[in-house]
Amino acid sequence: MAALMVLFFHMHPHWNLVPMLSTTSTFTRWGFSGVDIFFTLSGFVVYRSALHTIPKKGIKPFALKRLRRIYMGYWPILLLIALTTVWVYEESLPPLKKMIFSTLLLYPNIWDNWLPPAWSLTMEIYFYLWIISIAILPLRHQIKVIVLAMLVLAAWGIAWLTIDPQTVFEGYQPLRYGLTGLGLEFLAGALVAHAYDRRALIFRTHKTTIPLCILLILLGFGVGSLSPFFDRVEIMRAASFGVVGVATLVIALCLEQTRFSPPTWLVAVGDASYSLYLLHTFLLDASGRMLTSLGISEPQSLLFFLLGLPVAIVAISMLWFRCIERPLLRADHRTRS
């Protein structure tokens, strides 16, 4: 669902070409918050993985497993983009520094990356380092450290926003990425994992928890709509769309305690969500070039093309997952075994 939200967020400029579809911006403009769900979910998954792996096998196996998961899904897509740029579009590759830094995921800024969505993967690697530092501590201290780290991140972000808001709004806040407010979302996911593993009350009273989380989601979107800076300033984003991410994760975990099960097609899309997240901007760019080359401008033809575009992107991403991403991951697993 988070990957689909991001896809439809980036569909908006394309759908603006057709008046009938442009009205969907009322909803699709919030799709970027899929990334906030992604960070929260990642904190949940990675913290649980660290607790099961690091005490038994150490830091190295855990770190290598997480980095393989990122890079082995990312590098083939980056190679596809490079080959397409040179052989199909007959265009120049980016400067060498940008290619190297993008390949190694060293750019936490969306505008610096060769593949724009990769900025979140850089943040993800930062967060892995935080989790490793926490997971090596005795279990009884870990939650205290997570809460302390969240307080530090919140205090740092709020202090700069209060003292020098102009610097923050322009993106020049000191240690913007080292002490990013988005870390609050990741660490909140870790706290949810702790509560979930201990069967906290919120997961045993889902009839109360789910309506409360829906209310928090509405409040998060409501607060986030007050200013465009809520999606650009990390501490403001964590306080609004980060709340949406945490509440969405808790709802999903509560639904696991019921007889509800997601549709098969949604599970299949979920399996391919990493490929979808990384491929969709490349495929949207390719579709724009296709529109130009085919000369599709008649309103009805354009409408059908743009309506079918997200379906085609999801289908291609699922095919990529089955033919490229999953076989690579399985081959890597067999090699390590």
N, C-alpha and C positions, 0 to 999 in steps of 0.2 A: 504493500500500500504506500509506503514511504517513497519507493522508487517511482511508482506511478504518479504520485503527487508532484515530484520533481519534473517528470516528463511533461505533464500537463502545464506546469508553470512555464517551461520553456516552449511549449506549443503556442502560448499566447501571441507572440509577435506574428506567427504564421497564420493563426486563426483571425487575426485582425484584418487580414486581407478580404475577409468575407463578413459583411455586416451581421448576418445571422449568427455566425460563430463568435464574433467579437463580444457579444453579450455574456459569454461564458467567463469573461475576465473577473466578474464579481466573485467567482469561486476559484478559478485557476490562479489568481494572483497570490493566493496564500500557499501555493504548492511548494514554495521554497522551504516551508517548515517541515517537509519530509526529511530534510537534512538533520533537523533537530531531533526528530524521532530516531533517525539513524544513529546519532551520537549517543542518545540515551540507551537505545537497544544495545549498542556496541559496549557501553559501560557495563550493562547487565551481563552480556555474554562473556566478555573478556575477563571480567573479575572472577566469574565462576570458573572459567577455564584456568585462570592463574591459581586459584585455590586448589584445584585438582592436580595441576601439573607441577608447579614450582616446588612445593614441599617434598614431592616424591622424586622428581627427575632433575630439578634445578632450573636455573634461569635460562640457560642456553637453549634447551629443547623448546621451552615455551616461546622464547623470542623468535627462534627460527621458524617455528610453526606459524606464528602470527604473520611474520614478514613474508613467508612463502605464500600465504593465503592472499596477501595484498598484491605482491609483485607478480605472481604467476597468473593472476587475472588481469593485471594492468599492462604488463609488457606486451603481450600479443596484440592488444588493442592499439597500443602506441605504435607498434610495428605496422599494423594495418593502416593507420593514419599516415605514417611516413611513406609507405609504398603508394598509397592513393594520391598523396600530395605530389609525388615525383612522377609517377607513371600515368595516372589518370588525369589529374588537374594540370600537370606539367608546370608546377609552381616550385619556387625555392623553399627549402627547408628553413626553419627558424635559425637564428644565430646559434653557434656551437654551445655557448654557455647556457642558453635557454634549453637546448636539447638535453644536455648533460644533467642540469638541475631538475628538469622535468622528469627525465628517466629515473633518477634516483629519488624523486619525490622530496625535493628540498625546498620547494616553494609553497609557503602556506597562504599565499595570496592568489585569488582566482585569476587575476589579470596577468600574472606572470607565467601561468602554466600553459604548456602546449595544448594539453587537454584540460579545459577549464574545470570540470568537476573534480579533478585530481587534488585540488587544494584541500579537500576534506580528508583525503588519504594521508596527507602530510600531517594534519592535525591528529589523525588517528595514531600515527607513529609516535608523536609526542605523548599522547595519552597512554600508550603502551609502557613508556618509560615510567610514568607516574604509577601505573598499576604494579609494575615490577618492584618499585621502591616500597610500595605498600604491602605487597604479598610476601615479602621476605621478613616482615615483622611478625612477632607472635600474634596469633589470631585475636587475642583479647584486646590488642592495641589498634587493630586495623581500622575499625569503625571510628574510633576517636581521631585517628590520623586523617581519615577521609573527611570527617566533619570539619576538622581544623583546616584542612586544605581548601575546602569549600568556603569557609569563613575568610581565609586569606584572599582567595580569588575575588570574592564578593566585595571585600573591603577595598582591595586595590582598584577594582573597576569603578565602584561607587565614588571613591575618593577622587579619582581623576575626572570623573564625570561632573563632580561637584566643584572641584577647584579650577579646572580648565576645560570646560565643555567643548570649546571651539577646536582645541587640539584633538580631542577624542572624535568629534564629528568629522574631522578631516583625515582621520585614520593614522595620526602620528603619536598616539599614546605610547609612552615608553613600555617596553616588554609586552607589546600588544599580543604577540603570539605565545611568548613564554609563559605569561600569566593571563591567558585568554579566558574571558567569561564563558566561552563555550565549554571549557573544562568542567563548569558546574553541571552541565547536562550529562557529561560522561560520568562524573562522580556520583551524580544523582542516580544514574542507572546502576552503579555499583551498590548504592544503599538499597535500592529496590531488590537487587539480587540477595543481599544479606537478609532482608525482611522475608523474601520469598522462600529461601532455604530454611528459614526458621518458622515457616507457616504462621506469619504474623496475622493479626486479627483482620486486617483489611482484605486478605485473600480468603478468609473463611466467612466473610459477610458480604458476598459479592452483590447482593440485592441492594445494599446500601452504598457500597464502594463504587459501583458502576455509575449510578446517577450522579454521585458526587464528582467523579472524574469527568463526566460529560459537562457538568457545570464549570469545572476548572478549565476544560478545553475552550468553552465559550468565552470565559473570562480572559484566557490567554490571548485568543484572537481579538477580543474586544480591546484589551490593553495595547496589543501590538498594532492596532489600527489607528492609534492616536497620533502616530508620527512615523514618517518613512525611515527614521533612524532606528526604529526597533528591529529592522532586519539588517542594519549595517553596523551598529554598535553592539559588540558582543555581550556586554553585561546587560544591556537592555533586551537583547534578543533572548538571553537565558531567562530573564525575568518574565517573559511573555510566551514566546514560542517554545522555550525550554520547558515551561510548565505544560504546554500542550504535549510535548514529547513524553514527559514522565507520565502524565495522565493516560495517554494512549497506550503506553507500555503496560501500565497497571490494569487497564481494561482488558487487554489481550491476555494477561496472565490470569485474571479473574475468569474470563470465558473458558480457560482451560479447566476450570473446576466445575464447569457445567457440561451439559450434553451437546453444546454447540460445537460444530466443527466447520472450518472454512470450506468454501467450494473447492473442488479439485483443481479448477482452472487457476484459482488464485494461489493455491499452493505451488502449482507449476510455474507461475510467474514469479512467485517468491523465491523459488530455487534459482531462477535466472536473474534475480534482482541486481546482483553485482554487475553482471554483463549489461543489463538494461541501463543502470546508472551511468556506467562509463561510456556506453555506445551511443546514447540517445542524442547528445549534442552533435556528434559526428554525423549521425544519420539525418538529423534535422538540416544540417548544412548541405548534405548531399541532396536532400529533397528540394531545397531551394534552388540549387544548381539545375536539378532535373526540371523543375517548373520553367526555368528560363530557357533551357535548351529545347524543351518540347513546345514552348510557346503556349502553355496553358493559361489562358486569361479569361475565357468565357465563364461567367458567374457559376453556372450549374456544374460545369466540368471542374472548376476550382473547388466548389463545395464538396463534391464527391472525393476529389483527390485529398483534400485536407481532413475530411472525416475518416478516410481510410488510413491516413498517415500514422496515427498513434497505434492502430492495430498492426500495421506493417512493422513498425519499430519494435513492438513487443514480440511479434512473431520472429523477427530476425534475431533479436536478443536471446530468445529461447533456443533458437537453432544454434547460435554461437555458443551458448552454454553447453548444449548437448554434444556438439562436435569439437569444440576447442577447450573451453574452460574446464569442464568436468573430466575429460580424458587426461588433460595435463595434471590436474590435481590427483587423479587416481594413479597415474604413472609415477608421480613424485612420491606418493604414499608407498607404492610398492618398492620403489628404490630405497627408501629409508627403512622399510621393514626388512 
